[in-house]
Amino acid sequence: MASDFVLIILAGYLIGAIPFGLIIGKLVRGIDVREYGSGNIGFTNVLRNVGPGAGIATLILDIGKGAFPAWLGGAIIGGDDMAIAQVVAAMAAVIGHNWSIYLKFKGGKGVDTSVGGLIAMSPLIGLACMAIGITVIFTTRYVSVGSMSGSFSSIPILAPLVIMGKQPVEYLLYGVVATILIVFRHRDNIANLRAGTERKLGQKGEKR
């Protein structure tokens, strides 16, 4: 059993660490997205600097690299430990995305990978959080605000369901830890929001 957990943690990390945004930027436009805009390898920076198609592809792949490890962890471990296996594998993927071994332990902010993990664990809750995030993005025009709001929404959604025994407590712990990591990775965006310099949706990035 211990070896199985080591396997899913390693697999989750290595899958999560794949920098799809960077790869797509180089394939589509021959650019390193880390040299443009925020320097991030995620959906928003790819959308701004490579294009809508590339941004959507990055979004789907980053969600997938959170969802697949969560599914794989549950499939390998199963039984009474399935929920914790899903959480451990998904969190490993998020850590891989944020601190990728392929990028000298640098990376993205983990939003799409985090929601992918939650979608694999509980599809309706994951999609609800994603819908909240998208709504906030289009209301405020700030992707960072929507990203943090969507992640945080997992906590009030999951908490009562855990209390009622409808969802495992491990999923709530995942929501809490993922939200903390996402807010931490958005600390520069928070500073920009306070200073009034945060880019809104639709604004182009500039070469760094």
PyMOL commands that set and color helices and strands:
alter all, ss='L'
color gray80, all
select helices_A, chain A and resi 2-16+20-29+33-35+43-49+52-77+79-98+101-103+111-121+123-140+143-163+169-185+187-195
alter helices_A, ss='H'
color red, helices_A
deselect
rebuild
show_as cartoon
